[in-house]
Amino acid sequence: MVRPALALAVSLGLALATPAFAQSTDTYDARLAAARSYIDATLRDLDVAELVRTMYRPVIDQLAASGMQLTQSQIDRIEALYLAEMTQPLLDILNQQDRVMADLFTLEEIRTLAAFYDTPVGRSVMQKLPRVVEAQQPAILGMVQGTMPRLIPQIQAIIQTP
């Protein structure tokens, strides 16, 4: 009797160690729960106010480049406006990432991301992400603004041709 029990235990151990079993635990609900945990952890370290600031700084820079000089009071009021209007909607969007992640990533990928962002280096990266966005945003806006005058007529032509 001991041998069949031992054989069953070994078989079960091997089954649990196989990739097929690991994949069977990769359900949508498991991915969603892991993603929810990941989002909660990353939002604790993300400076959302700094991320919102990345949205209006390029506008202020563009105004300055066009010759308009804003006072510090005007800049402060623009910042207050953006923070009041954008913070909660941005948080709402960021909090909805769990479903997107559960749709796109495997459980292993989500757990690996969470493990990285749970380290001191990962938390540091998360805190610096708004500055990465801010550094790239002027180039992206410039690219879009430079491209749109060429694209709009082409889009209109495509729309007008069945």
C-alpha positions in Angstrom: 0.0 0.0 0.0 2.9 2.4 0.6 4.2 2.0 -2.9 1.0 3.1 -4.7 0.7 6.1 -2.3 4.4 6.9 -3.0 3.9 6.5 -6.8 0.8 8.8 -6.6 2.8 11.4 -4.6 5.6 11.3 -7.1 3.2 11.5 -10.1 1.4 14.4 -8.5 4.7 16.1 -7.8 5.8 15.7 -11.4 2.5 16.9 -12.7 2.7 20.0 -10.5 6.2 20.7 -11.8 5.4 20.5 -15.4 4.8 23.5 -17.6 1.4 22.2 -18.6 0.2 22.5 -15.0 1.8 25.9 -14.6 0.0 27.0 -17.7 -3.3 25.7 -16.4 -3.1 28.0 -13.4 -2.6 31.0 -15.8 -6.3 31.9 -15.8 -7.8 35.3 -16.5 -8.8 35.6 -12.9 -5.3 34.7 -11.7 -3.8 37.3 -14.2 -6.3 39.9 -13.1 -5.6 39.4 -9.4 -1.8 39.5 -10.0 -2.2 42.6 -12.2 -4.4 44.3 -9.6 -1.7 43.7 -7.0 0.9 45.0 -9.4 -1.1 48.2 -10.2 -1.7 48.9 -6.5 2.1 48.5 -5.7 3.2 50.6 -8.6 0.7 53.4 -8.0 2.1 53.7 -4.4 5.4 54.7 -5.9 4.3 56.7 -8.9 4.2 60.5 -8.5 0.9 61.1 -10.2 1.1 64.9 -9.8 4.5 64.8 -11.6 2.9 62.8 -14.4 0.1 65.3 -14.7 2.8 68.1 -14.8 4.2 66.4 -17.9 1.0 67.1 -19.7 1.1 70.9 -19.4 4.8 71.7 -19.4 5.1 71.2 -23.2 2.2 73.6 -23.7 4.0 76.2 -21.5 7.3 75.6 -23.4 5.5 76.0 -26.7 3.9 79.3 -25.6 7.3 80.5 -24.5 8.8 79.5 -27.8 6.2 81.5 -29.6 7.1 84.6 -27.6 4.4 84.5 -25.0 5.8 85.1 -21.5 3.7 83.7 -18.7 4.1 84.9 -15.2 4.8 82.4 -12.4 1.2 83.1 -11.1 -0.2 82.1 -14.5 1.9 78.9 -14.6 0.8 78.1 -11.0 -2.8 78.5 -12.0 -2.3 76.3 -15.1 -0.7 73.7 -12.9 -3.5 73.9 -10.3 -6.1 73.5 -13.1 -4.4 70.5 -14.6 -3.9 68.9 -11.2 -7.6 69.4 -10.4 -8.9 68.2 -13.7 -6.5 65.5 -14.6 -5.4 63.7 -11.5 -8.5 61.6 -10.8 -9.2 60.7 -14.4 -5.5 59.7 -14.8 -5.7 57.6 -11.7 -8.9 56.0 -13.0 -7.2 55.1 -16.3 -4.1 53.8 -14.5 -6.3 51.7 -12.2 -8.0 50.1 -15.2 -4.6 48.7 -16.5 -5.2 45.5 -14.6 -7.8 44.3 -17.2 -5.5 45.3 -20.0 -2.6 43.5 -18.5 -4.7 40.4 -17.8 -5.7 40.4 -21.4 -2.2 40.9 -22.8 0.3 39.4 -20.4 0.8 35.9 -19.0 0.7 35.3 -15.3 4.4 34.8 -15.3 5.0 38.2 -17.1 2.8 40.0 -14.5 4.5 38.3 -11.6 7.9 39.1 -13.1 7.0 42.8 -13.5 5.6 42.9 -9.9 8.8 41.3 -8.6 10.9 43.9 -10.4 8.9 46.9 -9.2 9.0 45.4 -5.7 12.8 46.0 -5.6 14.5 49.2 -4.7 15.6 49.6 -8.3 12.1 48.9 -9.6 10.6 51.5 -7.2 13.2 54.0 -8.4 12.4 53.3 -12.0 8.7 53.9 -11.3 9.4 57.2 -9.6 11.4 58.3 -12.6 8.9 57.3 -15.3 7.2 60.7 -15.3 10.5 62.4 -16.2 11.0 59.9 -19.1 7.5 60.8 -20.4 8.2 64.5 -20.0 11.6 64.2 -21.8 10.0 62.5 -24.8 6.7 64.4 -25.0 8.0 67.5 -26.8 9.6 65.3 -29.5 6.3 63.3 -29.9 4.2 66.5 -30.0 6.6 68.0 -32.6 6.5 64.9 -34.7 2.6 64.8 -34.6 2.4 68.5 -35.4 4.9 68.2 -38.2 3.2 65.2 -39.7 -0.5 66.1 -39.4 -0.5 68.8 -42.2 0.7 66.1 -44.6 -1.5 63.3 -43.2 -4.8 65.2 -43.1 -5.2 65.7 -46.8 -4.2 62.1 -47.4 -6.7 60.9 -44.8 -9.4 63.0 -46.4 -8.6 61.5 -49.8 -8.9 58.0 -48.4 -12.2 58.8 -46.7 -13.6 60.3 -49.9 -12.6 57.3 -52.0 -14.8 54.2 -51.5 
